[in-house]
């Protein structure tokens, strides 16, 4: 099933930057444009798409859930290193 270009711009992506340890939300069309530009210029965008949502509100909800999981994982790793 093909997705029309206008539908792409109405969808949102939650991205993770492992180096900076941050999440960001952008329109799918913007993400694709930045990733293409990075690939053409031989570099890495630094962000990995980890969730796609139909609305920006859904993306924010996903981001909050992911952030909570990351914090929980971070605490587990920190407590593991104390033993």
NUKOL-943565 format. One record per residue: x, y, z of N, C-alpha, C in turn; residue number from 1. Coordinates in nm, 3 decimals. Example, Ala and Ser with C-alpha at 12.3 -4.5 7.8 and 13.67 -1.06 7.14 Angstrom:
2
[[1.319,-0.569,0.780],[1.230,-0.450,0.780],[1.320,-0.330,0.780],1]
[[1.285,-0.225,0.708],[1.367,-0.106,0.714],[1.290,0.003,0.787],2]
***
This chain:
83
[[0.084,-0.117,0.000],[0.000,0.000,0.000],[0.089,0.124,0.000],1]
[[0.071,0.208,-0.098],[0.152,0.330,-0.110],[0.097,0.440,-0.020],2]
[[0.187,0.521,0.030],[0.149,0.635,0.113],[0.173,0.761,0.031],3]
[[0.076,0.848,0.026],[0.089,0.973,-0.048],[0.180,1.069,0.028],4]
[[0.250,1.153,-0.046],[0.347,1.244,0.016],[0.283,1.335,0.120],5]
[[0.159,1.379,0.099],[0.093,1.464,0.198],[0.068,1.389,0.328],6]
[[0.042,1.258,0.318],[0.021,1.178,0.438],[0.150,1.164,0.517],7]
[[0.263,1.159,0.448],[0.392,1.149,0.516],[0.415,1.273,0.603],8]
[[0.380,1.389,0.551],[0.401,1.514,0.626],[0.305,1.528,0.743],9]
[[0.202,1.446,0.748],[0.107,1.450,0.860],[0.143,1.348,0.968],10]
[[0.243,1.264,0.941],[0.287,1.164,1.039],[0.410,1.217,1.112],11]
[[0.435,1.161,1.230],[0.546,1.208,1.312],[0.633,1.091,1.357],12]
[[0.760,1.120,1.376],[0.859,1.020,1.413],[0.921,1.058,1.548],13]
[[0.933,0.958,1.634],[1.011,0.975,1.758],[1.149,0.920,1.726],14]
[[1.250,1.002,1.744],[1.387,0.961,1.715],[1.472,0.962,1.841],15]
[[1.574,0.876,1.843],[1.666,0.864,1.956],[1.807,0.894,1.909],16]
[[1.876,0.978,1.984],[2.016,1.005,1.958],[2.095,0.942,2.073],17]
[[2.163,0.832,2.043],[2.234,0.756,2.147],[2.352,0.835,2.205],18]
[[2.419,0.913,2.122],[2.534,0.989,2.170],[2.491,1.098,2.268],19]
[[2.383,1.170,2.232],[2.335,1.278,2.317],[2.235,1.228,2.422],20]
[[2.187,1.105,2.403],[2.087,1.045,2.493],[1.961,1.131,2.504],21]
[[1.909,1.170,2.386],[1.788,1.252,2.380],[1.690,1.196,2.277],22]
[[1.563,1.221,2.304],[1.457,1.191,2.209],[1.415,1.320,2.142],23]
[[1.369,1.310,2.018],[1.311,1.426,1.953],[1.196,1.379,1.865],24]
[[1.103,1.470,1.838],[0.988,1.440,1.754],[0.991,1.535,1.635],25]
[[0.977,1.476,1.515],[0.974,1.556,1.393],[0.873,1.497,1.297],26]
[[0.830,1.578,1.201],[0.744,1.528,1.094],[0.822,1.426,1.011],27]
[[0.754,1.322,0.967],[0.820,1.215,0.891],[0.889,1.269,0.767],28]
[[0.825,1.360,0.695],[0.886,1.418,0.576],[1.017,1.488,0.606],29]
[[1.023,1.558,0.718],[1.145,1.627,0.761],[1.255,1.527,0.792],30]
[[1.220,1.420,0.861],[1.317,1.316,0.896],[1.376,1.255,0.769],31]
[[1.290,1.221,0.675],[1.336,1.160,0.550],[1.428,1.255,0.474],32]
[[1.392,1.383,0.470],[1.474,1.483,0.400],[1.611,1.496,0.466],33]
[[1.615,1.503,0.599],[1.743,1.515,0.670],[1.829,1.390,0.654],34]
[[1.765,1.272,0.659],[1.840,1.148,0.643],[1.896,1.134,0.502],35]
[[1.819,1.174,0.403],[1.867,1.170,0.265],[1.984,1.265,0.247],36]
[[1.970,1.386,0.300],[2.079,1.484,0.290],[2.206,1.431,0.358],37]
[[2.191,1.370,0.475],[2.307,1.315,0.546],[2.371,1.203,0.465],38]
[[2.289,1.115,0.408],[2.342,1.002,0.330],[2.417,1.051,0.206],39]
[[2.361,1.148,0.137],[2.424,1.203,0.016],[2.558,1.267,0.050],40]
[[2.567,1.326,0.169],[2.690,1.393,0.211],[2.784,1.300,0.288],41]
[[2.750,1.171,0.293],[2.838,1.072,0.356],[2.847,1.083,0.506],42]
[[2.743,1.129,0.569],[2.747,1.137,0.715],[2.623,1.073,0.777],43]
[[2.630,1.055,0.906],[2.521,0.994,0.982],[2.439,1.107,1.045],44]
[[2.308,1.094,1.040],[2.224,1.200,1.098],[2.234,1.203,1.250],45]
[[2.275,1.091,1.310],[2.288,1.084,1.455],[2.161,1.039,1.524],46]
[[2.050,1.041,1.454],[1.922,1.002,1.513],[1.871,0.873,1.450],47]
[[1.814,0.788,1.534],[1.753,0.663,1.487],[1.602,0.672,1.510],48]
[[1.523,0.653,1.405],[1.378,0.655,1.424],[1.336,0.531,1.503],49]
[[1.260,0.551,1.610],[1.220,0.436,1.692],[1.069,0.420,1.703],50]
[[0.992,0.519,1.658],[0.847,0.506,1.658],[0.788,0.604,1.556],51]
[[0.678,0.562,1.494],[0.606,0.647,1.400],[0.462,0.659,1.448],52]
[[0.409,0.781,1.445],[0.273,0.806,1.493],[0.193,0.880,1.386],53]
[[0.062,0.864,1.392],[-0.026,0.933,1.298],[-0.044,1.080,1.332],54]
[[-0.027,1.115,1.460],[-0.042,1.255,1.501],[0.074,1.295,1.591],55]
[[0.094,1.424,1.603],[0.199,1.474,1.692],[0.167,1.439,1.837],56]
[[0.039,1.442,1.872],[-0.002,1.404,2.008],[0.033,1.261,2.040],57]
[[0.009,1.170,1.946],[0.046,1.029,1.965],[0.197,1.017,1.982],58]
[[0.271,1.093,1.903],[0.417,1.087,1.910],[0.465,1.133,2.048],59]
[[0.402,1.236,2.102],[0.441,1.283,2.236],[0.409,1.177,2.342],60]
[[0.295,1.110,2.329],[0.261,1.002,2.424],[0.363,0.889,2.415],61]
[[0.399,0.851,2.292],[0.500,0.746,2.273],[0.633,0.789,2.333],62]
[[0.669,0.914,2.311],[0.795,0.966,2.361],[0.801,0.958,2.513],63]
[[0.691,0.993,2.579],[0.685,0.987,2.726],[0.701,0.843,2.775],64]
[[0.635,0.748,2.706],[0.649,0.607,2.744],[0.792,0.558,2.724],65]
[[0.850,0.594,2.612],[0.988,0.553,2.582],[1.084,0.615,2.684],66]
[[1.063,0.743,2.713],[1.147,0.813,2.811],[1.141,0.745,2.947],67]
[[1.022,0.704,2.988],[1.006,0.635,3.116],[1.082,0.502,3.116],68]
[[1.074,0.429,3.005],[1.147,0.302,2.994],[1.298,0.326,2.998],69]
[[1.344,0.430,2.929],[1.487,0.461,2.930],[1.536,0.497,3.069],70]
[[1.456,0.575,3.143],[1.494,0.612,3.279],[1.497,0.489,3.369],71]
[[1.400,0.400,3.352],[1.396,0.278,3.432],[1.519,0.193,3.401],72]
[[1.552,0.181,3.274],[1.669,0.103,3.233],[1.797,0.166,3.287],73]
[[1.803,0.298,3.284],[1.920,0.369,3.334],[1.939,0.342,3.483],74]
[[1.830,0.341,3.558],[1.839,0.312,3.702],[1.884,0.168,3.725],75]
[[1.835,0.075,3.642],[1.875,-0.065,3.657],[2.024,-0.081,3.632],76]
[[2.073,-0.017,3.527],[2.216,-0.024,3.493],[2.298,0.038,3.605],77]
[[2.254,0.152,3.657],[2.326,0.219,3.765],[2.330,0.133,3.890],78]
[[2.220,0.070,3.925],[2.217,-0.013,4.045],[2.298,-0.140,4.025],79]
[[2.306,-0.190,3.901],[2.388,-0.308,3.872],[2.535,-0.281,3.895],80]
[[2.579,-0.160,3.866],[2.720,-0.128,3.879],[2.762,-0.105,4.024],81]
[[2.667,-0.089,4.112],[2.698,-0.066,4.254],[2.727,-0.196,4.328],82]
[[2.691,-0.308,4.275],[2.710,-0.436,4.344],[2.845,-0.495,4.322],83]
***
